[in-house]
Amino acid sequence: MLLRRLLIVGGVLFIIIGSFALSGFLAEQKEPPEVEEAKIPKKYVRTTPVAYTDVETEVIAFGRVRSAESLDLIAEQSGRMSAGSVTLKEGQKFSKGDLLFVVDDTEAKLNLQAQKSNFLKDLASILPDFKLDFKDSYGQWYSFFESIDLEKPLPKLPDYNSGKEKTFLATKNIFNSYYSIKSSEAALRKYKMYAPFNGTISEVKMQSGSFVNPGTNVASVKRTDRLELKVDVELTDIQWINKGKRVNITTESGQQSWTGKIVRIGEVVNENTQSIDVHLQIDRSQSPIYDGLYLQSKIPGKVVNDAMVIPRNAVVNGNEVFVVQDTLLKRMEIQVHRVTSDRVVFSGLKEGEDLVTEPVLNAYNNMVVYKLTDGEGDGIDIERKAKTKLVSN
């Protein structure tokens, strides 16, 4: 019995040991698999040869159209106000010289005529003295007396010919009466408000029939035949523009366009935008344009001689770019003349060098790269393209 058990156990152990031995033998007979070397993907870069020319710069700025002149119509006399030849309503158009409103001047007219009547009486009383004592001046003073019309402004006062004549006129209060009347005539003209330009009524504060006092704000008007576009220009761009330059002005969609001219450049920094206000006069004959419209302007800047333009994302560290020399990337410094939101105007490289014009992921000096030409670089993996695009943004 014991012998039988020993035989069974020995057989099992023999089978197990034999299996391991056979497995090891077979494994030694099998040839090891070949290990392939990892393929390093080629780096492709887009380049362009350096070539210099005269670069015309431009400044892009945005702003709102506004009237070149905007005025408040202030009453200068007291009385009942009424509309003139133009209805006092918002949006009402008018032409230069139109009567906008009038303040009742009946009492002022009567007072002026009373002054003139008294003046005529004073002149009539001195004419006999002129005929006797100042015969040489009698004719011109008599003509002056005859030319006075109570409904019209006084004519020019005749000149006196001697000191004695001057003293005589002063003692008769002629000078005082004459200039008092002229003052009243000037005050009478202030009862009527005439349009100083072609424009429109933007706001009405007093309706026709209201009683006004000196200083009352009746309405606000804006000039419509002369419009300006006020744009904000960054401090770094001010040096590139000059007064008098012709400007291209468009809507944001580009469907309408106008020409303009720089008429004023501010000298104070706008506290809100940290920029300089530039005023452009718009030629409104080309297309309808309205106060408050938001527009884009392209202002021609100074010309940079012997320079080149590249995308802004091709420049690293502010003033460095990559060039390709014998399949190796080389970092080079450039002289930056102007920087905009999407491009850089520069010089400082040798003409003909292969300049890299798009960002390269993880680029470094002496990195092996291949220039991308038409039909080449189809093996660039999509992931590398996506990463490169992400870096450029």
WOZI-V111053 format. One line per field, one symbol per residue. ss: DSSP state (H for helix, E for strand, L for the rest). phi: phi as a letter, one per 40 degrees, with the letter a starting at -180 (. if undefined). burial: I if it has 24 or more other C-alpha atoms within 12 Angstrom, else O. A space follows every 10 residues. Layout:
BEGIN
ss = ???
phi = ???
burial = ???
END
This chain:
BEGIN
ss = LHHHHHHHHH HHHHHHHHHH HHHHHHHHHL LLLLLLLLLL LLLEELEEEL LLEEEEEEEE EEEEEEELLE EEEELLLLEE EEELLLLLLL LLEELLLLEE EEELLHHHHH HHHHHHHHHH HHHHHHHHHH HHHLHHHHHH HHHHHHHLLL LLLLLLLLLL LLHHHHHHHH HLLHHHHHHH HHHHHHHHHL LEEELLLLEE EEEELLLLLL EELLLLEEEE EEELLLEEEE EEEEHHHHLL LLLLLEEEEE LLLLLLEEEE EEEEEEEEEL LLLLEEEEEE EELLLLLLLL LLLEEEEEEE EEEEEEEEEE EHHHLELLLE EEEEELLEEE EEELEEEEEL LLEEEEELLL LLLEEELLLL LLLLLLLELE ELLLLLLLLL LHHHHHHHHH HHL
phi = .ccccccccc cccccccccc cccccccccc cccccccccc cccbbcbacc acacbccabc ababcaccbb bccbcbbcic cacccbccbc gccabdgccc abbdbdcccc cccccccccc cccccccccc cccbccbdcc ccccdcccbc cbcccccccc bacccccccc ccgccccccc cccccccccc cbbbccacaa ccabbbcdhc cbbdgcccab bbcbcabbbc bcbcdccdcc bbcgccbcbb cccgcbaaba acbabcbbcc ccbfbbcbbb cbccccadab cgccbbbbcc bccccfaabb ccccbbfgab bbbbbfgbcb cbcbbccabb cbabbaahbc cgccccbacb cfcacgccbb ccbdgbgccc cccccccccc ccc
burial = OOOOOOOOOO OOOOOOOOOO OOOOOOOOOO OOOOOOOOOO OOIIIIIIOI OOOOIOIIII IIIIIIIIOI OIIIIIIIII IIIIOIOIIO OOIIOOOOII IIIIIOOIIO OIIOIIOOII OIIIOIIOOI OOOIOOIIOO IIOIIOOIOI OOIIOOIOOO OOOOIOOOIO OOOIIOIIOO IIOIIOOIII IIIIIIIIII IIOIOIOIOO OIOOOIIIII IIIIIIIIII IIIIOOIIOI IIIOIIIIII IOOOOOIIII IIIOIOOOOO OOOOIIIIII IIIIOOOOII IOOIIIIIII IOOOOOIIII IIIIIIOOII IIIIIOOIII IIOIOIIIIO OOOIIIIOIO OOIIIIIIII OOIOOOIIII IIOOOOOOOO OOOOOOOIOO OOO
END
